[in-house]
Amino acid sequence: MKIKIQDYIKNLELGIKENKTKDYNCEDILTWINFYQHERLIHLIVTFLTAIGTILFLFGFLYFEKISILILFLITLTLFIFYIIHYYNLENSVQHLYDLYFEIKEKKH
């Protein structure tokens, strides 16, 4: 997903740089933004649930003091960190798409 959205952003930025914004359909850009917003929502939900699991495993380890629960905590913590990084990139990319959309829309008029 990260590569797809970065490629799409590069394509839009190149079009803006080369003054080819008249070739872009703003409705298509909005459609892609909606797809990425949906992806962002799904990843927010998954990140939130992973955080809850991480916290539960931490409390479970602190209460039961079992190594197996500590291992589960470390696995979910690692997964949670990667989800945060992915969500951060996705969020910033969608925000950048908003800016590009408004820039293209402004140049078309």
Legacy VTK file of the C-alpha trace (Angstrom):
# vtk DataFile Version 3.0
C-alpha trace
ASCII
DATASET POLYDATA
POINTS 109 float
0.000 0.000 0.000
2.802 2.394 0.860
4.394 1.967 -2.562
1.067 2.455 -4.354
0.236 5.700 -2.609
3.786 7.035 -3.023
3.699 6.249 -6.751
0.349 8.001 -7.083
1.668 11.063 -5.223
4.801 11.167 -7.407
2.613 11.016 -10.514
0.495 13.931 -9.309
3.539 15.971 -8.265
5.154 15.382 -11.655
1.983 16.545 -13.392
1.901 19.698 -11.282
5.578 20.374 -11.971
5.105 19.932 -15.728
1.846 21.952 -15.780
-0.232 18.960 -16.888
-2.929 19.519 -14.291
-5.562 19.987 -17.009
-5.113 16.298 -17.820
-6.204 15.290 -14.320
-9.789 14.599 -13.397
-10.446 15.889 -9.875
-13.148 13.269 -9.376
-10.595 10.507 -9.979
-8.287 12.048 -7.398
-11.166 12.196 -4.905
-11.943 8.543 -5.624
-8.356 7.574 -4.814
-8.441 9.714 -1.688
-11.594 7.862 -0.600
-9.879 4.506 -1.162
-6.914 5.600 0.928
-9.208 7.018 3.626
-10.904 3.633 3.865
-7.513 1.961 4.163
-6.559 4.476 6.840
-9.723 3.696 8.837
-9.109 -0.040 8.694
-5.521 0.396 9.844
-6.633 2.705 12.652
-9.007 0.021 13.926
-6.350 -2.705 13.653
-3.764 -0.475 15.362
-6.206 0.276 18.178
-7.014 -3.419 18.694
-3.316 -4.310 18.621
-2.682 -1.676 21.295
-5.410 -3.166 23.469
-3.919 -6.645 23.030
-0.468 -5.347 23.896
-1.734 -3.722 27.075
-3.680 -6.842 28.061
-0.608 -9.047 27.589
1.462 -6.602 29.648
-1.060 -6.691 32.501
-1.314 -10.464 32.150
2.433 -10.811 32.489
2.551 -8.462 35.465
-0.237 -10.413 37.180
0.708 -14.033 36.321
4.478 -13.552 35.830
4.688 -16.218 33.122
7.336 -16.103 30.429
4.864 -17.243 27.750
2.742 -14.136 28.355
5.878 -11.984 28.233
6.706 -13.467 24.825
3.178 -12.694 23.604
3.538 -9.160 24.940
6.826 -8.662 23.085
5.350 -10.022 19.852
2.300 -7.762 20.021
4.470 -4.801 21.053
6.638 -5.323 17.977
3.550 -5.649 15.794
2.086 -2.525 17.389
5.226 -0.500 16.664
5.134 -1.512 12.998
1.420 -0.673 12.782
2.111 2.783 14.238
4.828 3.397 11.640
2.565 2.198 8.823
-0.387 4.245 10.030
1.817 7.327 10.401
2.984 7.003 6.787
-0.537 6.370 5.548
-1.939 9.354 7.446
0.736 11.726 6.175
0.339 10.471 2.606
-3.415 11.049 2.644
-2.899 14.529 4.068
-0.416 15.230 1.280
-2.970 13.981 -1.260
-5.443 16.540 0.083
-2.905 19.291 -0.532
-2.184 18.052 -4.054
-5.877 17.786 -4.828
-6.511 21.388 -3.789
-3.462 22.571 -5.700
-4.606 20.815 -8.876
-8.160 22.039 -8.445
-6.921 25.602 -7.987
-4.730 25.438 -11.102
-7.584 24.099 -13.212
-9.736 27.144 -12.491
LINES 1 110
109 0 1 2 3 4 5 6 7 8 9 10 11 12 13 14 15 16 17 18 19 20 21 22 23 24 25 26 27 28 29 30 31 32 33 34 35 36 37 38 39 40 41 42 43 44 45 46 47 48 49 50 51 52 53 54 55 56 57 58 59 60 61 62 63 64 65 66 67 68 69 70 71 72 73 74 75 76 77 78 79 80 81 82 83 84 85 86 87 88 89 90 91 92 93 94 95 96 97 98 99 100 101 102 103 104 105 106 107 108
